[in-house]
């Protein structure tokens, strides 16, 4: 656990970036993500890898991966315990909002960035085309352990991740506000993609301090603020 950077200085930089992108700025009372003196860390690398792999399978199911193949891969990779109930209902029975699960591709992009598998998390461009090559080769039968051996992850520094989380926290508000008023967006990415990337960052970046509770589960991440 490291000491998190000055949240106000980080917020000023985030607002400068929103202004550069031509996006609306959140109100002055918009909450900080952390407080001065808080600690910051990333979840365990293996946990982030598991979450990315599970979401990769969920997205693959959206694009035609057979139920039996998906369930067999998760069982063989010992990842069933990392699958949330809504994800399991979708993978096993096709139940749930198909469109919302497709959007998880951008959450995978955020997790891949945290693992050092993606070079950037630019809010104006879609996920890198090479992202699919960086994830487990499901059609080729690559196992979770084989993927981990091949990928050679290099997790980002927790402070770097916290700074980007603050930016995406502000971007999430700005993109939704731009959509509400019919404003212009600075690129090929929409508010749904920004929200998914924030979801991945919110889940993976862990803070400690008097105002922070235990790290939430994937489905418990609060994106309402």
Backbone as CSV, one residue per row, in Angstrom:
resi,resn,N_x,N_y,N_z,CA_x,CA_y,CA_z,C_x,C_y,C_z
1,UNK,0.854,-1.198,0.000,0.000,0.000,0.000,0.885,1.242,0.000
2,UNK,0.631,2.153,-0.934,1.362,3.405,-1.022,0.463,4.552,-0.559
3,UNK,1.094,5.670,-0.231,0.322,6.862,0.086,-0.197,7.441,-1.228
4,UNK,-1.495,7.650,-1.310,-2.096,8.188,-2.531,-1.648,9.633,-2.740
5,UNK,-1.567,10.067,-3.990,-1.154,11.447,-4.253,-2.202,12.455,-3.772
6,UNK,-1.818,13.719,-3.746,-2.725,14.786,-3.322,-3.973,14.760,-4.200
7,UNK,-5.135,14.459,-3.628,-6.333,14.306,-4.467,-6.759,15.600,-5.153
8,UNK,-6.486,16.731,-4.553,-6.904,17.995,-5.162,-6.026,18.342,-6.360
9,UNK,-4.734,18.060,-6.242,-3.847,18.295,-7.379,-4.207,17.367,-8.534
10,UNK,-4.523,16.104,-8.208,-4.937,15.144,-9.232,-6.244,15.598,-9.878
11,UNK,-7.189,16.084,-9.072,-8.463,16.543,-9.600,-8.261,17.748,-10.525
12,UNK,-7.388,18.662,-10.144,-7.119,19.819,-11.005,-6.608,19.360,-12.373
13,UNK,-5.735,18.346,-12.366,-5.208,17.816,-13.632,-6.316,17.145,-14.437
14,UNK,-7.223,16.444,-13.754,-8.335,15.792,-14.449,-9.244,16.832,-15.098
15,UNK,-9.515,17.915,-14.381,-10.380,18.958,-14.925,-9.706,19.673,-16.098
16,UNK,-8.399,19.825,-16.011,-7.665,20.417,-17.132,-7.811,19.546,-18.382
17,UNK,-7.782,18.229,-18.175,-7.913,17.311,-19.312,-9.321,17.366,-19.890
18,UNK,-10.330,17.435,-19.039,-11.702,17.582,-19.535,-11.842,18.861,-20.345
19,UNK,-11.253,19.922,-19.838,-11.321,21.195,-20.546,-10.619,21.101,-21.897
20,UNK,-9.477,20.430,-21.931,-8.740,20.256,-23.194,-9.567,19.481,-24.200
21,UNK,-10.343,18.511,-23.710,-11.170,17.689,-24.586,-12.472,18.382,-24.983
22,UNK,-12.726,19.544,-24.414,-13.952,20.265,-24.743,-15.189,19.700,-24.076
23,UNK,-15.022,19.042,-22.940,-16.140,18.426,-22.229,-16.622,19.318,-21.094
24,UNK,-17.884,19.177,-20.697,-18.377,19.951,-19.551,-17.661,19.544,-18.270
25,UNK,-17.526,20.497,-17.366,-16.841,20.236,-16.098,-17.855,19.954,-14.999
26,UNK,-17.558,19.011,-14.123,-18.478,18.725,-13.010,-18.559,19.912,-12.057
27,UNK,-19.597,19.968,-11.245,-19.763,21.095,-10.314,-18.650,21.136,-9.269
28,UNK,-18.442,22.288,-8.632,-17.364,22.421,-7.641,-17.446,21.412,-6.497
29,UNK,-18.655,21.008,-6.137,-18.831,20.067,-5.021,-18.695,18.603,-5.448
30,UNK,-18.293,18.354,-6.679,-18.149,16.971,-7.151,-17.148,16.242,-6.249
31,UNK,-17.517,15.069,-5.711,-16.685,14.420,-4.692,-15.304,14.018,-5.210
32,UNK,-14.355,14.008,-4.293,-13.044,13.438,-4.576,-13.141,11.921,-4.455
33,UNK,-12.258,11.220,-5.136,-12.256,9.752,-5.074,-11.611,9.281,-3.786
34,UNK,-10.631,10.026,-3.289,-9.962,9.685,-2.032,-9.617,10.969,-1.295
35,UNK,-9.192,10.829,-0.049,-8.857,11.974,0.789,-7.352,12.051,1.032
36,UNK,-6.836,13.228,1.396,-5.405,13.339,1.705,-4.984,12.338,2.776
37,UNK,-3.873,11.682,2.541,-3.358,10.717,3.511,-3.840,9.294,3.317
38,UNK,-4.806,9.062,2.437,-5.283,7.707,2.183,-4.186,6.872,1.518
39,UNK,-4.278,5.577,1.695,-3.376,4.659,1.006,-4.017,4.120,-0.253
40,UNK,-3.189,3.656,-1.196,-3.717,3.112,-2.450,-2.888,1.908,-2.874
41,UNK,-3.560,0.928,-3.442,-2.902,-0.279,-3.957,-3.787,-0.861,-5.048
42,UNK,-3.225,-1.780,-5.813,-4.023,-2.553,-6.763,-4.387,-3.885,-6.123
43,UNK,-5.502,-4.441,-6.544,-5.814,-5.804,-6.129,-4.693,-6.735,-6.590
44,UNK,-4.656,-7.912,-6.018,-3.637,-8.887,-6.395,-3.679,-9.145,-7.887
45,UNK,-2.509,-9.283,-8.487,-2.421,-9.471,-9.937,-3.251,-10.658,-10.402
46,UNK,-3.174,-11.760,-9.680,-3.938,-12.944,-10.058,-5.432,-12.699,-10.046
47,UNK,-5.891,-11.855,-9.131,-7.314,-11.539,-9.051,-7.744,-10.699,-10.256
48,UNK,-6.898,-9.747,-10.652,-7.205,-8.927,-11.823,-7.179,-9.785,-13.084
49,UNK,-6.213,-10.683,-13.182,-6.152,-11.589,-14.334,-7.411,-12.441,-14.412
50,UNK,-7.853,-12.964,-13.272,-9.047,-13.810,-13.252,-10.282,-13.033,-13.682
51,UNK,-10.428,-11.804,-13.171,-11.592,-10.982,-13.541,-11.588,-10.652,-15.028
52,UNK,-10.413,-10.336,-15.562,-10.314,-10.038,-16.993,-10.674,-11.260,-17.826
53,UNK,-10.208,-12.428,-17.406,-10.478,-13.650,-18.154,-11.963,-14.006,-18.117
54,UNK,-12.586,-13.853,-16.961,-14.016,-14.146,-16.848,-14.817,-13.218,-17.755
55,UNK,-14.507,-11.927,-17.726,-15.224,-10.980,-18.583,-14.980,-11.285,-20.056
56,UNK,-13.782,-11.737,-20.373,-13.458,-12.114,-21.757,-14.358,-13.260,-22.224
57,UNK,-14.608,-14.210,-21.340,-15.501,-15.323,-21.670,-16.944,-14.828,-21.810
58,UNK,-17.358,-13.938,-20.923,-18.712,-13.381,-20.995,-18.925,-12.675,-22.340
59,UNK,-17.950,-11.868,-22.747,-18.061,-11.176,-24.030,-18.068,-12.187,-25.175
60,UNK,-17.244,-13.239,-25.065,-17.214,-14.267,-26.107,-18.567,-14.958,-26.243
61,UNK,-19.259,-15.170,-25.118,-20.597,-15.752,-25.168,-21.550,-14.847,-25.952
62,UNK,-21.359,-13.532,-25.817,-22.204,-12.581,-26.559,-22.040,-12.745,-28.062
63,UNK,-20.858,-13.213,-28.465,-20.556,-13.312,-29.895,-20.546,-14.758,-30.390
64,UNK,-21.273,-15.613,-29.676,-21.522,-16.945,-30.204,-20.744,-18.091,-29.612
65,UNK,-19.921,-17.850,-28.588,-19.231,-18.970,-27.955,-20.273,-19.907,-27.341
66,UNK,-20.245,-21.210,-27.672,-21.261,-22.130,-27.141,-21.232,-22.200,-25.616
67,UNK,-22.412,-22.394,-25.036,-22.527,-22.475,-23.578,-21.594,-23.538,-23.001
68,UNK,-21.619,-24.739,-23.595,-20.818,-25.844,-23.075,-19.333,-25.520,-23.111
69,UNK,-18.892,-24.868,-24.176,-17.476,-24.520,-24.307,-17.078,-23.503,-23.253
70,UNK,-17.920,-22.500,-23.044,-17.624,-21.467,-22.057,-17.575,-22.049,-20.648
71,UNK,-18.559,-22.870,-20.301,-18.592,-23.452,-18.965,-17.414,-24.399,-18.754
72,UNK,-17.077,-25.169,-19.786,-15.946,-26.089,-19.687,-14.644,-25.324,-19.472
73,UNK,-14.494,-24.194,-20.169,-13.265,-23.410,-20.024,-13.151,-22.846,-18.617
74,UNK,-14.237,-22.315,-18.100,-14.217,-21.752,-16.748,-13.944,-22.824,-15.702
75,UNK,-14.562,-23.992,-15.876,-14.337,-25.093,-14.931,-12.899,-25.586,-15.008
76,UNK,-12.402,-25.779,-16.236,-11.042,-26.270,-16.403,-9.988,-25.290,-15.936
77,UNK,-10.337,-24.011,-15.940,-9.397,-22.978,-15.495,-9.555,-22.646,-14.015
78,UNK,-10.467,-23.338,-13.337,-10.719,-23.121,-11.903,-11.112,-21.667,-11.625
79,UNK,-11.956,-21.114,-12.483,-12.364,-19.725,-12.344,-13.834,-19.573,-11.960
80,UNK,-14.507,-20.672,-11.716,-15.941,-20.594,-11.417,-16.203,-19.712,-10.201
81,UNK,-15.322,-19.770,-9.209,-15.516,-18.970,-8.002,-15.385,-17.475,-8.269
82,UNK,-14.812,-17.109,-9.404,-14.631,-15.698,-9.747,-15.785,-15.167,-10.609
83,UNK,-16.717,-16.024,-10.972,-17.859,-15.633,-11.800,-18.987,-15.157,-10.895
84,UNK,-19.532,-13.975,-11.176,-20.632,-13.463,-10.360,-21.934,-14.168,-10.753
85,UNK,-22.934,-14.169,-9.869,-24.209,-14.823,-10.213,-24.831,-14.326,-11.520
86,UNK,-24.894,-13.008,-11.785,-25.455,-12.583,-13.076,-24.645,-13.099,-14.267
87,UNK,-23.317,-13.134,-14.118,-22.475,-13.646,-15.200,-22.726,-15.131,-15.418
88,UNK,-22.869,-15.885,-14.341,-23.097,-17.322,-14.473,-24.448,-17.599,-15.139
89,UNK,-25.454,-16.836,-14.773,-26.771,-17.019,-15.387,-26.706,-16.747,-16.889
90,UNK,-25.886,-15.774,-17.275,-25.762,-15.459,-18.693,-24.944,-16.518,-19.421
91,UNK,-23.806,-16.902,-18.838,-22.937,-17.894,-19.493,-23.647,-19.243,-19.599
92,UNK,-24.313,-19.650,-18.517,-24.914,-20.983,-18.476,-26.284,-21.048,-19.156
93,UNK,-27.035,-19.934,-19.093,-28.397,-20.010,-19.609,-28.824,-18.888,-20.529
94,UNK,-27.896,-17.985,-20.847,-28.234,-16.881,-21.731,-29.195,-15.884,-21.127
95,UNK,-29.316,-15.888,-19.788,-30.253,-14.985,-19.122,-29.562,-13.656,-18.803
96,UNK,-30.307,-12.551,-18.964,-29.749,-11.237,-18.676,-29.754,-10.348,-19.902
97,UNK,-29.262,-9.143,-19.711,-29.250,-8.149,-20.771,-28.019,-8.348,-21.651
98,UNK,-28.233,-8.953,-22.808,-27.141,-9.250,-23.737,-26.345,-7.991,-24.057
99,UNK,-27.030,-6.876,-24.263,-26.345,-5.631,-24.651,-25.412,-5.138,-23.557
100,UNK,-25.809,-5.288,-22.300,-24.955,-4.819,-21.211,-23.698,-5.678,-21.091
101,UNK,-23.823,-6.976,-21.369,-22.640,-7.848,-21.290,-21.668,-7.574,-22.433
102,UNK,-22.177,-7.199,-23.601,-21.293,-6.839,-24.717,-20.403,-5.670,-24.330
103,UNK,-20.947,-4.742,-23.568,-20.200,-3.544,-23.187,-18.979,-3.858,-22.329
104,UNK,-18.956,-5.044,-21.719,-17.824,-5.407,-20.852,-16.497,-5.450,-21.607
105,UNK,-16.547,-5.405,-22.929,-15.295,-5.374,-23.694,-14.425,-4.201,-23.252
106,UNK,-15.054,-3.073,-22.921,-14.276,-1.918,-22.471,-13.798,-2.076,-21.038
107,UNK,-14.508,-2.823,-20.223,-14.007,-3.126,-18.879,-12.764,-4.010,-18.979
108,UNK,-12.784,-4.958,-19.913,-11.604,-5.793,-20.154,-10.431,-4.921,-20.584
109,UNK,-10.701,-3.919,-21.413,-9.658,-3.005,-21.879,-8.995,-2.302,-20.688
110,UNK,-9.806,-1.844,-19.730,-9.265,-1.178,-18.543,-8.413,-2.143,-17.712
111,UNK,-8.895,-3.358,-17.533,-8.140,-4.342,-16.758,-6.849,-4.718,-17.477
112,UNK,-6.908,-4.814,-18.804,-5.703,-5.107,-19.579,-4.680,-3.987,-19.421
113,UNK,-5.152,-2.754,-19.374,-4.225,-1.632,-19.144,-3.577,-1.752,-17.772
114,UNK,-4.357,-2.078,-16.760,-3.820,-2.235,-15.410,-2.761,-3.332,-15.349
115,UNK,-2.942,-4.368,-16.165,-1.992,-5.484,-16.193,-0.787,-5.202,-17.087
116,UNK,-0.788,-4.054,-17.747,0.312,-3.721,-18.642,0.209,-4.373,-20.002
117,UNK,-0.968,-4.907,-20.337,-1.166,-5.577,-21.624,-1.655,-4.618,-22.701
118,UNK,-2.089,-3.444,-22.294,-2.510,-2.411,-23.240,-1.636,-1.187,-23.030
119,UNK,-1.284,-0.531,-24.106,-0.357,0.600,-24.012,-1.024,1.865,-23.506
120,UNK,-2.329,1.972,-23.653,-3.005,3.206,-23.265,-4.441,2.904,-22.866
121,UNK,-5.079,3.915,-22.290,-6.519,3.867,-22.010,-7.097,5.232,-22.395
122,UNK,-6.798,5.617,-23.625,-7.200,6.914,-24.169,-8.716,6.998,-24.247
123,UNK,-9.333,7.995,-23.599,-10.798,8.079,-23.594,-11.412,8.518,-24.915
124,UNK,-10.602,8.801,-25.912,-11.156,9.229,-27.204,-11.123,8.140,-28.260
125,UNK,-10.516,6.995,-27.948,-10.402,5.943,-28.958,-10.871,4.603,-28.407
126,UNK,-11.373,3.699,-29.286,-11.825,2.376,-28.856,-10.650,1.522,-28.380
127,UNK,-10.937,0.358,-27.806,-9.867,-0.553,-27.400,-8.948,-0.895,-28.570
128,UNK,-7.682,-1.127,-28.245,-6.706,-1.485,-29.265,-7.128,-2.763,-29.979
129,UNK,-6.856,-2.829,-31.271,-7.187,-4.030,-32.038,-6.432,-5.246,-31.508
130,UNK,-5.252,-5.019,-30.957,-4.437,-6.126,-30.452,-4.947,-6.680,-29.123
131,UNK,-6.001,-6.047,-28.551,-6.483,-6.480,-27.245,-6.892,-7.949,-27.264
132,UNK,-7.598,-8.387,-28.310,-8.057,-9.771,-28.367,-6.881,-10.741,-28.394
133,UNK,-5.771,-10.339,-29.030,-4.591,-11.194,-29.078,-3.911,-11.275,-27.717
134,UNK,-4.148,-10.263,-26.891,-3.524,-10.226,-25.567,-4.306,-11.031,-24.535
135,UNK,-5.530,-11.406,-24.877,-6.372,-12.160,-23.958,-6.304,-13.649,-24.289
136,UNK,-6.845,-14.521,-23.415,-6.802,-15.959,-23.703,-7.401,-16.302,-25.061
137,UNK,-6.733,-17.173,-25.791,-7.211,-17.621,-27.106,-8.254,-18.710,-26.879
138,UNK,-9.494,-18.294,-26.712,-10.565,-19.244,-26.403,-10.830,-20.211,-27.548
139,UNK,-10.929,-19.746,-28.809,-11.145,-20.697,-29.908,-10.010,-21.707,-30.039
140,UNK,-8.797,-21.272,-29.682,-7.648,-22.167,-29.784,-7.466,-23.073,-28.588
141,UNK,-8.333,-22.918,-27.587,-8.272,-23.796,-26.420,-7.191,-23.432,-25.415
142,UNK,-6.655,-22.231,-25.495,-5.615,-21.827,-24.550,-6.204,-21.744,-23.143
143,UNK,-5.584,-22.401,-22.198,-6.090,-22.403,-20.828,-5.699,-21.117,-20.108
144,UNK,-6.308,-20.908,-18.959,-5.999,-19.731,-18.150,-4.532,-19.727,-17.737
145,UNK,-4.044,-20.880,-17.295,-2.637,-20.951,-16.871,-1.689,-20.747,-18.044
146,UNK,-2.041,-21.264,-19.200,-1.207,-21.055,-20.392,-1.185,-19.584,-20.777
147,UNK,-2.340,-18.932,-20.678,-2.397,-17.509,-20.992,-1.542,-16.702,-20.026
148,UNK,-1.619,-17.037,-18.749,-0.830,-16.303,-17.749,0.664,-16.450,-18.030
149,UNK,1.057,-17.625,-18.466,2.472,-17.838,-18.788,2.885,-17.051,-20.030
150,UNK,1.976,-16.941,-20.980,2.287,-16.238,-22.228,2.254,-14.727,-22.068
151,UNK,1.326,-14.228,-21.270,1.066,-12.785,-21.262,2.158,-11.972,-20.573
152,UNK,2.817,-12.545,-19.573,3.909,-11.847,-18.885,3.482,-10.436,-18.490
153,UNK,2.488,-10.354,-17.629,1.927,-9.060,-17.248,2.949,-8.229,-16.475
154,UNK,2.767,-6.923,-16.561,3.592,-5.963,-15.826,2.645,-4.931,-15.236
155,UNK,2.056,-5.214,-14.070,1.021,-4.339,-13.511,1.474,-2.885,-13.369
156,UNK,0.535,-1.992,-13.585,0.805,-0.567,-13.446,1.055,-0.200,-11.990
157,UNK,1.721,0.919,-11.801,1.906,1.450,-10.466,0.551,1.907,-9.916
158,UNK,0.320,1.655,-8.642,-0.974,1.976,-8.040,-1.279,3.468,-8.103
159,UNK,-0.262,4.305,-7.972,-0.487,5.749,-8.032,-0.901,6.165,-9.436
160,UNK,-0.249,5.611,-10.453,-0.631,5.892,-11.840,-2.076,5.469,-12.084
161,UNK,-2.454,4.316,-11.538,-3.822,3.827,-11.712,-4.825,4.732,-11.005
162,UNK,-4.474,5.227,-9.818,-5.376,6.107,-9.084,-5.599,7.410,-9.841
163,UNK,-4.537,7.948,-10.429,-4.655,9.186,-11.204,-5.604,8.985,-12.386
164,UNK,-5.476,7.837,-13.065,-6.356,7.580,-14.203,-7.795,7.325,-13.741
165,UNK,-7.947,6.691,-12.582,-9.290,6.489,-12.040,-9.977,7.829,-11.801
166,UNK,-9.267,8.790,-11.229,-9.877,10.097,-10.990,-10.304,10.730,-12.308
167,UNK,-9.467,10.609,-13.334,-9.833,11.154,-14.637,-11.099,10.487,-15.162
168,UNK,-11.172,9.154,-15.068,-12.356,8.457,-15.586,-13.591,8.718,-14.727
169,UNK,-13.389,8.987,-13.461,-14.504,9.371,-12.596,-15.120,10.677,-13.112
170,UNK,-14.267,11.629,-13.461,-14.742,12.900,-14.013,-15.271,12.724,-15.436
171,UNK,-14.600,11.898,-16.228,-15.054,11.650,-17.600,-16.448,11.026,-17.621
172,UNK,-16.708,10.123,-16.693,-18.009,9.456,-16.648,-19.117,10.490,-16.482
173,UNK,-18.904,11.433,-15.564,-19.892,12.494,-15.372,-20.000,13.351,-16.627
174,UNK,-18.850,13.739,-17.184,-18.827,14.655,-18.322,-19.486,14.050,-19.559
175,UNK,-19.229,12.771,-19.828,-19.827,12.125,-21.004,-21.343,11.999,-20.832
176,UNK,-21.780,11.667,-19.626,-23.227,11.569,-19.395,-23.890,12.939,-19.517
177,UNK,-23.213,13.970,-18.999,-23.769,15.315,-19.094,-23.813,15.782,-20.544
178,UNK,-22.767,15.495,-21.294,-22.752,15.861,-22.714,-23.887,15.163,-23.460
179,UNK,-24.131,13.903,-23.117,-25.236,13.192,-23.746,-26.585,13.769,-23.363
180,UNK,-26.703,14.209,-22.118,-27.986,14.754,-21.642,-28.340,16.041,-22.368
181,UNK,-27.338,16.868,-22.639,-27.610,18.159,-23.268,-27.371,18.137,-24.779
182,UNK,-27.063,16.942,-25.303,-26.819,16.834,-26.732,-25.504,17.443,-27.154
183,UNK,-24.514,17.370,-26.258,-23.208,17.966,-26.532,-22.324,17.091,-27.402
184,UNK,-21.229,17.672,-27.823,-20.248,17.010,-28.681,-19.346,16.109,-27.846
185,UNK,-18.943,14.978,-28.404,-18.014,14.080,-27.740,-16.695,14.047,-28.510
186,UNK,-15.578,13.986,-27.806,-14.263,14.159,-28.429,-13.640,12.877,-28.974
187,UNK,-14.346,12.129,-29.777,-13.738,10.921,-30.311,-14.765,9.862,-30.648
188,UNK,-14.299,8.598,-30.653,-15.135,7.474,-31.080,-15.713,6.681,-29.912
189,UNK,-15.543,7.198,-28.708,-15.963,6.474,-27.505,-17.209,7.131,-26.926
190,UNK,-18.180,6.304,-26.490,-19.401,6.863,-25.922,-19.419,6.721,-24.401
191,UNK,-20.486,7.217,-23.800,-20.589,7.221,-22.342,-20.597,5.807,-21.766
192,UNK,-21.202,4.843,-22.473,-21.234,3.467,-21.969,-19.827,2.896,-21.838
193,UNK,-18.990,3.146,-22.837,-17.613,2.640,-22.806,-16.821,3.289,-21.675
194,UNK,-17.023,4.598,-21.492,-16.334,5.296,-20.403,-16.745,4.698,-19.060
195,UNK,-18.043,4.437,-18.899,-18.526,3.851,-17.655,-17.947,2.473,-17.395
196,UNK,-17.799,1.672,-18.437,-17.224,0.337,-18.278,-15.755,0.417,-17.868
197,UNK,-15.026,1.335,-18.470,-13.610,1.494,-18.110,-13.477,1.958,-16.665
198,UNK,-14.347,2.887,-16.286,-14.340,3.335,-14.884,-14.654,2.163,-13.954
199,UNK,-15.600,1.319,-14.355,-15.971,0.154,-13.535,-14.726,-0.698,-13.256
200,UNK,-13.967,-0.997,-14.303,-12.762,-1.801,-14.116,-11.767,-1.142,-13.189
201,UNK,-11.569,0.164,-13.348,-10.617,0.885,-12.509,-11.117,0.976,-11.073
202,UNK,-12.400,1.274,-10.890,-12.972,1.373,-9.538,-12.808,0.059,-8.773
203,UNK,-13.001,-1.050,-9.486,-12.905,-2.357,-8.830,-11.462,-2.696,-8.473
204,UNK,-10.530,-2.371,-9.347,-9.145,-2.836,-9.191,-8.297,-1.950,-8.295
205,UNK,-8.612,-0.647,-8.217,-7.822,0.277,-7.402,-8.435,0.318,-5.998
206,UNK,-7.637,-0.032,-5.011,-8.121,-0.182,-3.634,-7.534,0.924,-2.760
207,UNK,-8.403,1.612,-2.041,-7.962,2.678,-1.141,-8.157,2.249,0.313
208,UNK,-7.311,2.772,1.181,-7.470,2.570,2.618,-7.501,3.928,3.291
209,UNK,-8.345,4.056,4.275,-8.491,5.319,4.986,-9.783,5.327,5.763
210,UNK,-10.005,6.368,6.574,-11.181,6.390,7.450,-12.521,6.397,6.725
211,UNK,-12.535,6.796,5.447,-13.808,6.882,4.729,-13.994,5.772,3.705
212,UNK,-13.108,4.767,3.736,-13.189,3.682,2.764,-13.588,2.387,3.454
213,UNK,-14.538,1.696,2.847,-14.941,0.389,3.346,-14.100,-0.689,2.667
214,UNK,-14.386,-1.941,2.967,-13.664,-3.043,2.328,-13.893,-2.994,0.821
215,UNK,-12.924,-3.428,0.025,-13.080,-3.404,-1.441,-14.352,-4.134,-1.861
216,UNK,-15.129,-3.551,-2.757,-16.405,-4.169,-3.155,-16.211,-5.314,-4.133
217,UNK,-17.191,-6.196,-4.210,-17.213,-7.194,-5.260,-17.515,-6.528,-6.593
218,UNK,-17.321,-7.265,-7.675,-17.513,-6.689,-9.011,-18.909,-6.097,-9.181
219,UNK,-19.910,-6.808,-8.777,-21.291,-6.341,-8.937,-21.660,-5.259,-7.926
220,UNK,-20.808,-5.025,-6.936,-21.108,-4.056,-5.886,-20.466,-2.700,-6.137
221,UNK,-19.683,-2.570,-7.204,-19.047,-1.289,-7.498,-20.124,-0.245,-7.771
222,UNK,-20.050,0.885,-7.072,-21.069,1.925,-7.182,-20.663,2.947,-8.235
223,UNK,-21.381,2.963,-9.345,-21.118,3.912,-10.422,-22.183,5.005,-10.479
224,UNK,-22.969,5.132,-9.416,-24.090,6.075,-9.437,-23.655,7.508,-9.201
225,UNK,-22.466,7.704,-8.637,-21.980,9.052,-8.350,-20.843,9.397,-9.291
